[in-house]
Amino acid sequence: MDQGLVGRVTTATRADARQAVSHAAACLRRTRALPRWKRREILEDIAAALIEQKERFAKLIVAEAGKPLRLARAEWTARC
């Protein structure tokens, strides 16, 4: 590990949290209105996009937790 910066986060306010919940509720209503086949198609596309990034995620685990790359890959793969 090089002790470098892995990323940055912003501290959210209560108003930010309320807005996020409100947006999530609106998205849920829109999602429920979609036919099942369309929801499945969307989820499959998301899953494929995540799998394409698996090496990037494994390297992020290495940076965050200091795990060997082999174990980070195994951890990510076990969850997908």
Buried (B, 14 or more C-beta within 10 A) or exposed (E): EEEEEEEEEEEEEEEEEEEEEEEEEEEEEEEEEEEEEEEEEEEEEEEEEEEEEEEEBBBBBBBEEEBEEEEBBEBBEEEE
